[in-house]
Amino acid sequence: MEPHRVSVPTETLAPTGATNAYVLGREDALLVDPAGRTDELDAAVESRNVGHILVTHTHPDHVGGVAHYASACDATVWARAGREARFERATGVAPDRTFREGTRVAGVEVVATSGHAPDHVALVADGTMLTGDLVVSEGSVVVGADEGDLRAYLTSLRRLYARNPDRLLPGHGPAIDDPRRETVRLIRHRLDREAKVLAAVRGGAAALDDVLDAAYEKDLSGVRDLARSTVAAHLEKLAVEGKVEWDGELARLPDED
């Protein structure tokens, strides 16, 4: 089945200024990430018999149209199992059914891909994967300490690499025709940033802003808060791995036995 993409303008951190909604199939079709109501998405939905609605995760720039299209299409609304309350808070809609790893919805397989968000999933449709905010074709994905998990995110990228799909359809921006190249690029970007964070701590930086300034070699005007959250997420990962000690305010190297 060939997914039909509709670009929906949203208040998103993505440089595209829009979120991709997808419609898969024609009869009992699946609507993915209806980020808001637009004439183009209305037309796409009206030309198909949408029977199911699912989001890759419940960030605001992916869920704005869920309530409208659930009512307009009288569709079955799906949420990740164990995350039903989070879904209802984000969308204002109580889910009808839940999914988990391996669940098939309208012929599409769900793959758990936590990291960017705790409820994040990707969808497999033949040789194509709809990846939400797991990958982007340019730049990088925000994985912040507020609810992101870098260990989980890297695991999700490695699972994607192992699956080796033919094509990726991300939540923002154009299709990705060389999935492994982009996946490797994103993994390397994260590991390079982690190495700089660790080097900053080894160099004596302790407070979060000091680690941030040492780890980034560019002007952070307008994105400093995001960069700070990213560095905190790296410190959390390094602390779990025993490479630093981090109490949420100060970082230091672990004591040597």
Residue pairs with C-beta under 8 A, 6 or more apart in sequence:
1 24
1 25
1 107
1 125
1 126
3 22
3 23
3 24
3 32
3 125
3 128
3 130
3 169
4 22
4 23
4 24
4 44
5 20
5 21
5 22
5 169
5 175
6 20
6 21
6 22
6 23
6 38
6 40
6 41
6 44
7 16
7 18
7 19
7 20
7 21
7 40
8 18
8 19
8 20
8 21
8 34
8 35
8 36
8 38
8 41
8 64
8 65
9 17
9 18
9 36
9 38
10 17
10 18
10 19
10 35
10 36
10 60
10 61
10 64
11 60
11 61
12 18
12 19
12 61
12 172
13 61
13 142
13 226
14 61
14 136
14 171
14 172
14 173
15 138
15 139
15 172
16 172
16 173
18 35
18 172
19 33
19 35
19 36
19 61
19 62
19 171
19 172
20 33
20 35
20 169
20 170
20 171
20 172
20 173
21 31
21 32
21 33
21 34
21 35
21 41
21 44
21 65
22 31
22 32
22 33
22 130
22 169
23 29
23 30
23 31
23 32
23 44
23 45
23 48
23 50
24 30
24 32
24 106
24 107
24 108
24 125
25 48
25 106
25 107
26 47
26 48
26 49
27 48
27 49
27 51
28 49
28 51
28 52
28 106
29 48
29 49
29 50
29 51
29 52
29 106
30 50
30 51
30 52
30 53
30 54
30 105
30 106
30 107
30 108
31 45
31 50
31 52
31 53
31 54
31 69
31 73
31 75
32 53
32 54
32 55
32 56
32 123
32 130
33 55
33 56
33 62
33 63
33 132
33 171
34 41
34 53
34 55
34 63
34 64
34 65
34 66
34 68
34 69
35 61
35 62
35 63
35 64
35 65
36 64
36 65
37 64
37 65
37 68
37 69
41 65
41 69
45 69
45 72
45 73
50 69
50 73
50 75
51 73
51 75
51 76
51 106
52 75
52 76
52 77
52 78
52 105
52 106
53 66
53 69
53 70
53 73
53 75
53 76
53 77
53 78
54 77
54 78
54 99
54 105
54 123
55 62
55 63
55 66
55 87
55 91
56 62
56 120
56 121
56 122
56 123
56 130
56 131
56 132
56 133
56 171
57 116
57 117
57 119
57 120
57 121
57 132
57 133
58 83
58 86
58 87
58 89
58 90
58 91
58 117
58 119
59 90
59 117
59 133
60 90
62 132
62 133
62 171
63 90
63 91
66 77
66 91
66 92
66 93
67 91
67 92
67 93
69 75
70 77
70 93
76 96
76 97
77 91
77 93
77 94
77 95
77 96
77 97
78 95
78 96
78 97
78 98
78 99
78 105
79 87
79 88
79 95
79 97
79 98
79 99
79 119
80 87
80 98
80 99
80 100
80 119
80 121
81 98
81 99
81 100
82 98
83 118
83 119
84 94
84 95
84 98
86 119
87 93
87 95
87 119
88 94
88 95
99 105
99 110
99 121
100 110
100 112
101 110
101 111
101 112
102 109
102 110
103 109
103 110
104 110
105 123
107 125
108 123
108 124
108 125
108 130
109 123
109 124
109 125
110 121
110 122
110 123
110 124
111 121
111 122
111 123
111 124
111 129
111 159
111 163
112 120
112 121
112 156
113 120
113 121
113 122
113 131
113 132
113 134
113 156
113 159
113 160
114 120
114 149
114 152
114 153
114 156
115 134
115 143
115 148
115 149
115 150
115 151
115 152
115 153
115 154
115 155
115 156
115 157
116 132
116 133
116 134
116 141
116 142
116 143
116 148
116 153
117 133
117 147
117 148
118 147
118 149
120 132
120 133
120 134
120 156
121 132
122 129
122 130
122 131
122 132
122 134
122 156
122 160
123 129
123 130
124 163
124 165
127 165
127 166
127 167
128 165
128 166
128 167
128 168
128 169
129 160
129 163
129 165
129 167
129 168
129 169
129 179
130 168
130 169
131 160
131 168
131 169
131 170
131 171
132 170
132 171
133 141
133 142
133 170
133 171
133 172
134 141
134 153
134 156
134 157
134 160
134 170
135 141
135 157
135 160
135 168
135 170
135 176
135 179
135 182
135 183
135 186
136 170
136 172
136 173
136 186
137 170
137 173
137 174
137 176
137 182
138 173
140 186
140 189
140 190
141 153
141 186
142 148
142 226
142 229
142 230
143 149
143 150
143 153
143 190
143 230
143 233
144 226
144 229
144 230
144 232
144 233
145 229
145 230
145 232
145 233
145 235
145 236
146 229
148 229
148 233
149 233
149 236
149 237
150 190
150 194
150 233
150 234
150 236
150 237
151 237
151 240
153 190
154 187
154 190
157 183
157 186
157 187
158 187
160 168
160 179
160 183
161 179
161 180
161 183
161 184
161 187
164 179
164 180
165 179
166 179
167 175
167 176
167 177
167 179
168 175
168 176
168 179
168 182
169 175
169 176
170 176
176 182
193 215
193 230
193 234
194 234
194 237
194 238
196 214
196 215
196 216
197 211
197 215
197 231
197 234
197 235
197 238
198 238
198 243
198 244
199 214
199 215
200 210
200 211
200 214
200 215
201 211
201 235
201 238
201 244
201 251
201 252
201 253
202 253
203 214
205 211
205 213
205 214
205 251
206 250
206 251
206 252
207 249
207 250
208 228
208 231
208 232
208 235
208 249
208 251
209 228
211 231
211 235
211 251
212 220
212 224
212 227
212 228
212 231
215 231
215 234
216 227
220 227
232 248
235 244
235 246
235 251
236 246
238 244
238 246
239 245
239 246
239 251
242 254
243 254
244 251
244 252
244 253
244 254
245 251
245 252
245 253
245 254
